[in-house]
Amino acid sequence: MELIDAITTRRSAARLAAPGPNEAELDTLLDAANRAPDHGRLRPWRLRVLDASARQALAQAVADARRRRDPAATEEQLEKEREKFLRSPTLLLAACVVRRDQPKVPEIEQILATGAAVENLILAAHALGYAAMWKTGPAAYDVAVKAAVGLAPEDHVAGFVHLGTRAP
């Protein structure tokens, strides 16, 4: 697929189904992400494919965070929160990790570079025939949710990237 075609035809998917990218394709997607523009060559992003156990831990942390925000949430609402992180074939965590002072590369530039890395990944997925959804929501900003995926409180979750085959 040509670059302009990839950019102009890519759309976020409403629903995803199997299959998702295989291991070799995921390596290609991560390599595409690592080619993002990056002032200072800091690579402030961390992209991690979440395996089944990491997804379960994340889903539970998200439900727990919802319960803290809304003590009146029903079990059905909490289950819907969990399900959001389990329903796509492949889930990646995209994080911006800013841990050191870089006078020449302010935090905003590091966050923007992370966004560019995610966009590269999503365009590469589209070029390989996969669809994507880039999600955040309140859970992305919750310290306990960050901890559940191995991030520090000051790290930023740029998004959860769901990958798979576009479902009708």
C-alpha positions in Angstrom: 0.0 0.0 0.0 1.3 3.4 -0.9 1.8 5.9 1.9 -0.7 8.5 0.8 -3.3 5.6 0.3 -2.6 4.4 3.8 -3.1 7.8 5.3 -6.2 8.7 3.3 -8.0 5.3 3.7 -7.2 4.5 7.3 -10.2 4.7 9.7 -10.5 3.6 13.3 -12.5 0.4 13.6 -15.7 0.2 15.5 -15.1 -3.5 16.3 -12.3 -5.9 15.8 -12.1 -9.7 15.3 -9.4 -12.3 14.9 -6.9 -12.6 13.5 -4.6 -10.0 14.9 -1.0 -9.5 13.7 1.3 -12.4 14.2 4.7 -12.1 15.9 6.6 -11.2 12.7 4.0 -8.6 11.8 4.1 -7.1 15.3 7.9 -6.8 15.0 7.3 -4.9 11.7 4.8 -2.6 13.5 7.1 -1.9 16.4 10.0 -1.2 13.9 7.7 1.3 12.1 6.9 3.0 15.4 10.6 3.3 16.2 11.1 5.3 13.0 9.0 8.2 14.3 10.5 11.7 14.4 12.2 12.1 17.8 14.1 15.3 18.8 17.1 14.2 20.7 16.7 10.5 19.7 15.3 9.8 23.2 12.7 7.3 22.1 10.5 8.4 25.1 7.8 5.9 24.1 7.3 2.4 25.4 5.2 0.1 23.3 4.4 -3.2 24.8 2.2 -6.0 23.5 0.1 -7.1 26.5 -0.2 -10.9 26.8 -3.2 -12.6 28.2 -2.2 -12.3 31.9 -1.2 -8.6 31.5 -4.5 -7.9 29.8 -6.4 -9.6 32.7 -4.4 -7.6 35.2 -5.1 -4.4 33.3 -8.8 -5.2 32.9 -9.1 -5.7 36.7 -7.2 -2.6 37.5 -9.4 -0.6 35.1 -12.5 -2.0 36.8 -11.1 -1.2 40.3 -10.4 2.3 39.1 -14.0 2.7 37.9 -15.2 1.4 41.3 -13.0 4.1 43.0 -14.4 6.8 40.8 -17.9 5.6 41.0 -18.7 3.5 44.1 -22.2 3.1 42.9 -21.1 1.3 39.7 -22.9 -2.0 39.2 -21.2 -5.3 38.6 -22.5 -5.1 35.0 -20.8 -1.7 34.5 -17.6 -3.0 35.9 -17.7 -6.1 33.7 -18.1 -3.8 30.7 -15.0 -1.9 31.8 -13.0 -5.2 32.0 -14.3 -6.4 28.6 -13.0 -3.3 26.8 -9.5 -4.6 27.4 -10.1 -8.2 26.5 -12.2 -8.1 23.3 -9.6 -7.3 20.6 -7.2 -9.9 19.3 -4.1 -7.8 20.1 -3.6 -5.0 22.6 -0.6 -2.8 22.9 0.2 -0.3 25.7 1.6 2.9 24.3 3.3 5.0 27.0 5.4 8.1 27.1 8.1 7.8 29.8 9.6 11.1 30.8 12.0 10.5 33.6 14.9 12.8 33.1 15.1 16.5 32.5 16.1 17.2 28.9 16.5 21.0 28.5 16.7 20.7 24.7 13.8 18.3 24.5 10.9 19.5 26.6 8.2 17.0 27.8 5.7 18.2 25.2 8.1 17.2 22.4 8.6 13.8 24.0 4.8 13.3 24.2 4.3 14.4 20.6 7.1 12.0 19.5 5.2 9.2 21.3 2.0 10.2 19.4 4.0 10.0 16.1 5.3 6.6 17.0 1.8 5.3 17.6 0.6 6.9 14.4 3.4 5.1 12.5 2.4 1.8 14.1 -1.3 2.3 13.2 -0.5 3.2 9.6 1.8 0.2 9.3 -1.0 -2.0 10.7 -3.4 -0.6 8.1 -0.8 -1.3 5.3 -0.6 -4.9 6.5 -4.4 -5.2 6.3 -5.3 -4.8 10.0 -7.6 -2.3 11.7 -6.9 -0.4 14.9 -8.5 1.5 17.7 -6.5 4.0 19.8 -8.2 4.4 23.1 -7.6 6.2 26.4 -10.3 7.2 28.8 -10.1 7.8 32.6 -8.2 4.6 33.2 -5.2 6.0 31.2 -4.7 8.7 33.8 -5.2 6.5 36.9 -2.0 5.9 39.0 -3.1 2.4 40.0 -3.8 1.4 36.4 -0.4 2.7 35.4 1.2 0.7 38.2 -0.7 -2.4 36.9 1.1 -2.1 33.6 4.5 -1.3 35.1 4.5 2.5 34.7 5.4 5.1 37.2 2.9 7.7 38.4 4.6 10.4 36.3 4.5 8.4 33.1 1.8 9.1 30.5 -0.3 6.5 28.9 -0.6 7.7 25.4 -3.2 5.1 24.7 -4.2 1.5 24.4 -3.9 0.3 20.8 -6.3 -2.4 19.9 -5.4 -4.3 16.7 -7.2 -7.0 14.7 -9.3 -7.6 11.6 -12.1 -5.1 11.0 -15.4 -6.7 12.1 -18.6 -6.0 10.2 
